């Protein structure tokens, strides 16, 4: 079924479109969960409340996601609204202004990182997050430039994507089992009269699950403090539902330099937010072009 889709029109409409312009109860979480294998260990991941899987249902959507993610990170799953899922299945641009995703860092997928392990490396991870503030804009610009080139080479369309004004708002969670921070950024797409700009906010929560370290992201468009509080609240609720259906693992004492993890979790946050804003802006530009055609 998926092989019958024509990738170029779908990617152009979904990702680029420039030419056309809380908590779940434990038993519920178990029944809705998906098993993901990370470093030989199975993790049970329920979806965020009210959201559904949006990867694995359309080859071209998955191809677009793969072109964005840095090689250091692996995307396990991404979640949008049921309406988003239906539009993706139909090869139509989703809204995707509210979305979630879960990632791992490839270099440590097989390391045993339990709650005791994480408590021992927490300060190093935070040091990495703090250290990336000054260079995050530059690193995300490199990533989007690479994505622009890859999209152009693979699909023959120049998306003219730009990320700027990236700011870490601060930490909303600092404990022996989780570190959470919030980030806002501006995403622009297109050129001249076809250019659209949107601000977004993402809450990232790094936490060990069944002896493996995962990064959870909740993203939304950003208009003010309420949007920040929303993504922070929902990513913590998702964390709680995941931990409720997985065994607790103490793990060994920390025995490796983890400062670089802080940087990679920040890049993953930028990517997660970028996915949502990219698709939202593309849909807005397509709609604006359609309105002009009918005026």
DRENMIMI-10944 format. One record per residue (C-alpha): residue number from 1; x, y, z. Coordinates in nm, 2 decimals, m for minus. Layout:
@num NUM east X north Y up Z
...
This chain:
@num 1 east 0.00 north 0.00 up 0.00
@num 2 east 0.28 north 0.24 up 0.10
@num 3 east 0.48 north 0.16 up m0.21
@num 4 east 0.20 north 0.30 up m0.43
@num 5 east 0.26 north 0.65 up m0.30
@num 6 east 0.45 north 0.89 up m0.52
@num 7 east 0.72 north 1.04 up m0.29
@num 8 east 0.79 north 1.36 up m0.47
@num 9 east 0.44 north 1.51 up m0.46
@num 10 east 0.39 north 1.40 up m0.10
@num 11 east 0.72 north 1.54 up 0.03
@num 12 east 0.66 north 1.86 up m0.16
@num 13 east 0.31 north 1.90 up m0.01
@num 14 east 0.39 north 1.78 up 0.33
@num 15 east 0.74 north 1.91 up 0.41
@num 16 east 0.81 north 2.19 up 0.16
@num 17 east 0.49 north 2.32 up 0.00
@num 18 east 0.67 north 2.63 up m0.13
@num 19 east 0.55 north 2.59 up m0.48
@num 20 east 0.20 north 2.60 up m0.35
@num 21 east 0.28 north 2.85 up m0.14
@num 22 east m0.28 north 1.30 up 3.35
@num 23 east m0.13 north 1.04 up 3.33
@num 24 east m0.26 north 0.71 up 3.20
@num 25 east m0.36 north 0.44 up 3.44
@num 26 east m0.11 north 0.15 up 3.43
@num 27 east m0.34 north m0.11 up 3.28
@num 28 east m0.44 north 0.13 up 3.00
@num 29 east m0.08 north 0.22 up 2.93
@num 30 east 0.01 north m0.15 up 2.90
@num 31 east m0.26 north m0.22 up 2.65
@num 32 east m0.17 north 0.08 up 2.44
@num 33 east 0.20 north 0.04 up 2.46
@num 34 east 0.45 north m0.04 up 2.19
@num 35 east 0.77 north m0.24 up 2.26
@num 36 east 1.09 north m0.08 up 2.14
@num 37 east 1.42 north m0.26 up 2.14
@num 38 east 1.72 north m0.05 up 2.26
@num 39 east 2.05 north m0.21 up 2.31
@num 40 east 1.90 north m0.56 up 2.35
@num 41 east 1.65 north m0.44 up 2.61
@num 42 east 1.27 north m0.40 up 2.55
@num 43 east 1.11 north m0.08 up 2.66
@num 44 east 0.73 north m0.05 up 2.68
@num 45 east 0.63 north 0.30 up 2.55
@num 46 east 0.26 north 0.41 up 2.58
@num 47 east 0.15 north 0.70 up 2.36
@num 48 east 0.10 north 1.05 up 2.52
@num 49 east m0.26 north 1.09 up 2.63
@num 50 east m0.48 north 1.18 up 2.33
@num 51 east m0.20 north 1.13 up 2.07
@num 52 east m0.12 north 0.85 up 1.82
@num 53 east 0.18 north 0.71 up 1.63
@num 54 east 0.25 north 0.91 up 1.32
@num 55 east 0.56 north 0.72 up 1.19
@num 56 east 0.55 north 0.38 up 1.02
@num 57 east 0.23 north 0.45 up 0.83
@num 58 east 0.37 north 0.64 up 0.52
@num 59 east 0.71 north 0.58 up 0.37
@num 60 east 0.75 north 0.93 up 0.25
@num 61 east 0.67 north 1.09 up 0.59
@num 62 east 0.93 north 0.86 up 0.74
@num 63 east 1.18 north 0.95 up 0.47
@num 64 east 1.13 north 1.32 up 0.55
@num 65 east 1.19 north 1.26 up 0.92
@num 66 east 1.50 north 1.06 up 0.85
@num 67 east 1.65 north 1.35 up 0.65
@num 68 east 1.62 north 1.58 up 0.94
@num 69 east 1.75 north 1.38 up 1.23
@num 70 east 2.13 north 1.40 up 1.31
@num 71 east 2.33 north 1.07 up 1.28
@num 72 east 2.40 north 1.08 up 1.66
@num 73 east 2.03 north 1.03 up 1.75
@num 74 east 1.78 north 0.76 up 1.67
@num 75 east 1.41 north 0.85 up 1.65
@num 76 east 1.20 north 0.57 up 1.80
@num 77 east 0.86 north 0.72 up 1.74
@num 78 east 0.67 north 1.04 up 1.68
@num 79 east 0.31 north 1.12 up 1.78
@num 80 east 0.05 north 1.36 up 1.66
@num 81 east m0.32 north 1.40 up 1.68
@num 82 east m0.56 north 1.14 up 1.53
@num 83 east m0.64 north 1.40 up 1.26
@num 84 east m0.27 north 1.44 up 1.19
@num 85 east m0.23 north 1.06 up 1.16
@num 86 east m0.52 north 1.04 up 0.91
@num 87 east m0.38 north 1.32 up 0.70
@num 88 east m0.04 north 1.15 up 0.69
@num 89 east m0.19 north 0.82 up 0.59
@num 90 east m0.37 north 1.01 up 0.30
@num 91 east m0.05 north 1.18 up 0.19
@num 92 east m0.18 north 1.52 up 0.29
@num 93 east 0.00 north 1.78 up 0.50
@num 94 east m0.09 north 1.75 up 0.87
@num 95 east m0.12 north 2.04 up 1.12
@num 96 east 0.13 north 1.88 up 1.37
@num 97 east 0.15 north 2.20 up 1.58
@num 98 east 0.12 north 1.97 up 1.89
@num 99 east 0.35 north 1.67 up 1.87
@num 100 east 0.57 north 1.44 up 2.07
@num 101 east 0.87 north 1.22 up 1.99
@num 102 east 1.11 north 0.99 up 2.17
@num 103 east 1.48 north 0.95 up 2.08
@num 104 east 1.79 north 0.77 up 2.19
@num 105 east 2.16 north 0.86 up 2.15
@num 106 east 2.32 north 0.58 up 1.94
@num 107 east 2.65 north 0.58 up 2.12
@num 108 east 2.51 north 0.48 up 2.45
@num 109 east 2.21 north 0.26 up 2.35
@num 110 east 2.38 north m0.06 up 2.49
@num 111 east 2.49 north 0.10 up 2.82
@num 112 east 2.32 north 0.00 up 3.14
@num 113 east 2.19 north 0.34 up 3.27
@num 114 east 1.95 north 0.29 up 3.56
@num 115 east 1.84 north 0.54 up 3.83
@num 116 east 2.16 north 0.51 up 4.03
@num 117 east 2.36 north 0.56 up 3.71
@num 118 east 2.17 north 0.86 up 3.61
@num 119 east 2.20 north 1.02 up 3.95
@num 120 east 2.57 north 0.99 up 3.92
@num 121 east 2.60 north 1.15 up 3.58
@num 122 east 2.32 north 1.41 up 3.61
@num 123 east 2.56 north 1.70 up 3.69
@num 124 east 2.78 north 1.62 up 3.38
@num 125 east 2.47 north 1.61 up 3.16
@num 126 east 2.35 north 1.94 up 3.29
@num 127 east 2.69 north 2.09 up 3.23
@num 128 east 2.66 north 1.98 up 2.87
@num 129 east 2.32 north 2.14 up 2.84
@num 130 east 2.45 north 2.46 up 2.98
@num 131 east 2.75 north 2.46 up 2.76
@num 132 east 2.55 north 2.42 up 2.44
@num 133 east 2.35 north 2.74 up 2.49
@num 134 east 2.60 north 2.96 up 2.31
@num 135 east 2.64 north 2.73 up 2.01
@num 136 east 2.30 north 2.58 up 1.97
@num 137 east 2.18 north 2.82 up 1.70
@num 138 east 2.50 north 2.75 up 1.50
@num 139 east 2.47 north 2.37 up 1.53
@num 140 east 2.10 north 2.37 up 1.44
@num 141 east 2.18 north 2.59 up 1.14
@num 142 east 2.43 north 2.33 up 1.02
@num 143 east 2.17 north 2.07 up 1.06
@num 144 east 1.90 north 2.26 up 0.86
@num 145 east 2.15 north 2.34 up 0.59
@num 146 east 2.22 north 1.97 up 0.56
@num 147 east 1.85 north 1.89 up 0.55
@num 148 east 1.79 north 2.16 up 0.28
@num 149 east 2.06 north 2.00 up 0.06
@num 150 east 1.93 north 1.65 up 0.12
@num 151 east 1.57 north 1.74 up 0.04
@num 152 east 1.68 north 1.92 up m0.27
@num 153 east 1.90 north 1.63 up m0.39
@num 154 east 1.63 north 1.36 up m0.30
@num 155 east 1.32 north 1.54 up m0.41
@num 156 east 1.43 north 1.83 up m0.63
@num 157 east 1.27 north 2.10 up m0.42
@num 158 east 1.45 north 2.39 up m0.23
@num 159 east 1.28 north 2.44 up 0.10
@num 160 east 1.48 north 2.75 up 0.22
@num 161 east 1.44 north 2.65 up 0.58
@num 162 east 1.60 north 2.86 up 0.85
@num 163 east 1.62 north 2.82 up 1.23
@num 164 east 1.72 north 3.12 up 1.45
@num 165 east 1.67 north 3.29 up 1.79
@num 166 east 1.71 north 2.96 up 1.98
@num 167 east 1.68 north 3.02 up 2.36
@num 168 east 1.68 north 2.77 up 2.65
@num 169 east 1.42 north 2.91 up 2.90
@num 170 east 1.55 north 2.70 up 3.19
@num 171 east 1.50 north 2.38 up 3.38
@num 172 east 1.16 north 2.25 up 3.49
@num 173 east 1.29 north 1.92 up 3.63
@num 174 east 1.61 north 1.84 up 3.81
@num 175 east 1.61 north 1.52 up 4.00
@num 176 east 1.81 north 1.19 up 4.03
@num 177 east 1.58 north 1.03 up 3.77
@num 178 east 1.52 north 1.31 up 3.52
@num 179 east 1.65 north 1.64 up 3.38
@num 180 east 1.40 north 1.85 up 3.19
@num 181 east 1.45 north 2.18 up 3.01
@num 182 east 1.25 north 2.40 up 2.78
@num 183 east 1.36 north 2.57 up 2.46
@num 184 east 1.20 north 2.81 up 2.21
@num 185 east 1.31 north 2.89 up 1.86
@num 186 east 1.20 north 3.07 up 1.54
@num 187 east 1.16 north 2.88 up 1.22
@num 188 east 1.13 north 3.05 up 0.88
@num 189 east 1.04 north 2.88 up 0.56
@num 190 east 1.04 north 3.02 up 0.20
@num 191 east 1.16 north 3.34 up 0.05
@num 192 east 1.02 north 3.69 up m0.02
@num 193 east 0.64 north 3.70 up m0.03
@num 194 east 0.62 north 3.33 up 0.02
@num 195 east 0.81 north 3.34 up 0.35
@num 196 east 0.63 north 3.23 up 0.67
@num 197 east 0.78 north 3.25 up 1.03
@num 198 east 0.65 north 3.07 up 1.34
@num 199 east 0.78 north 3.04 up 1.69
@num 200 east 0.77 north 2.71 up 1.88
@num 201 east 0.84 north 2.57 up 2.22
@num 202 east 0.97 north 2.22 up 2.32
@num 203 east 1.01 north 2.06 up 2.66
@num 204 east 1.27 north 1.79 up 2.67
@num 205 east 1.30 north 1.53 up 2.95
@num 206 east 1.60 north 1.30 up 2.97
@num 207 east 1.53 north 0.99 up 3.18
@num 208 east 1.63 north 0.63 up 3.22
@num 209 east 1.37 north 0.36 up 3.14
@num 210 east 1.43 north m0.01 up 3.21
@num 211 east 1.81 north 0.05 up 3.21
@num 212 east 1.83 north 0.26 up 2.89
@num 213 east 1.84 north 0.64 up 2.86
@num 214 east 1.57 north 0.80 up 2.65
@num 215 east 1.48 north 1.16 up 2.56
@num 216 east 1.12 north 1.26 up 2.55
@num 217 east 1.00 north 1.57 up 2.37
@num 218 east 0.67 north 1.76 up 2.37
@num 219 east 0.63 north 2.05 up 2.12
@num 220 east 0.38 north 2.32 up 2.04
@num 221 east 0.36 north 2.66 up 1.87
@num 222 east 0.46 north 2.93 up 2.11
@num 223 east 0.26 north 3.24 up 2.19
@num 224 east 0.33 north 3.28 up 2.56
@num 225 east 0.39 north 3.13 up 2.90
@num 226 east 0.08 north 2.90 up 2.88
@num 227 east 0.23 north 2.72 up 2.59
@num 228 east 0.55 north 2.66 up 2.78
@num 229 east 0.36 north 2.53 up 3.08
@num 230 east 0.16 north 2.30 up 2.85
@num 231 east 0.46 north 2.12 up 2.70
@num 232 east 0.63 north 2.09 up 3.03
@num 233 east 0.32 north 1.94 up 3.20
@num 234 east 0.25 north 1.69 up 2.91
@num 235 east 0.61 north 1.56 up 2.88
@num 236 east 0.62 north 1.49 up 3.25
@num 237 east 0.28 north 1.31 up 3.24
@num 238 east 0.42 north 1.10 up 2.95
@num 239 east 0.73 north 1.02 up 3.15
@num 240 east 0.52 north 0.91 up 3.44
@num 241 east 0.30 north 0.68 up 3.22
@num 242 east 0.62 north 0.52 up 3.07
@num 243 east 0.78 north 0.46 up 3.41
@num 244 east 0.46 north 0.31 up 3.54
@num 245 east 0.47 north 0.02 up 3.29
@num 246 east 0.85 north m0.05 up 3.29
@num 247 east 1.06 north m0.22 up 3.56
@num 248 east 1.28 north 0.00 up 3.78
@num 249 east 1.65 north m0.06 up 3.72
@num 250 east 1.92 north 0.07 up 3.96
@num 251 east 2.21 north 0.02 up 3.73
@num 252 east 2.58 north 0.05 up 3.80
@num 253 east 2.75 north 0.37 up 3.93
@num 254 east 2.83 north 0.62 up 3.65
@num 255 east 3.15 north 0.54 up 3.48
@num 256 east 3.18 north 0.75 up 3.17
@num 257 east 3.20 north 1.12 up 3.06
@num 258 east 2.84 north 1.22 up 2.99
@num 259 east 2.88 north 1.59 up 2.92
@num 260 east 2.84 north 1.54 up 2.54
@num 261 east 2.49 north 1.38 up 2.61
@num 262 east 2.37 north 1.72 up 2.72
@num 263 east 2.46 north 1.86 up 2.38
@num 264 east 2.30 north 1.58 up 2.19
@num 265 east 1.97 north 1.60 up 2.39
@num 266 east 1.96 north 1.97 up 2.29
@num 267 east 2.00 north 1.89 up 1.92
@num 268 east 1.73 north 1.64 up 1.95
@num 269 east 1.50 north 1.90 up 2.11
@num 270 east 1.56 north 2.13 up 1.82
@num 271 east 1.48 north 1.86 up 1.57
@num 272 east 1.16 north 1.76 up 1.74
@num 273 east 1.04 north 2.12 up 1.74
@num 274 east 1.16 north 2.17 up 1.39
@num 275 east 0.95 north 1.88 up 1.26
@num 276 east 0.63 north 2.03 up 1.40
@num 277 east 0.69 north 2.38 up 1.28
@num 278 east 0.81 north 2.27 up 0.94
@num 279 east 0.49 north 2.09 up 0.86
@num 280 east 0.27 north 2.36 up 1.01
@num 281 east 0.43 north 2.63 up 0.81
@num 282 east 0.42 north 2.42 up 0.50
@num 283 east 0.05 north 2.37 up 0.54
@num 284 east m0.01 north 2.75 up 0.61
@num 285 east 0.18 north 2.84 up 0.29
@num 286 east m0.01 north 2.59 up 0.09
@num 287 east m0.34 north 2.73 up 0.22
@num 288 east m0.24 north 3.09 up 0.15
@num 289 east m0.15 north 3.00 up m0.20
@num 290 east m0.48 north 2.82 up m0.25
@num 291 east m0.67 north 3.13 up m0.12
@num 292 east m0.48 north 3.35 up m0.37
@num 293 east m0.57 north 3.13 up m0.65
@num 294 east m0.94 north 3.15 up m0.57
@num 295 east m0.95 north 3.53 up m0.49
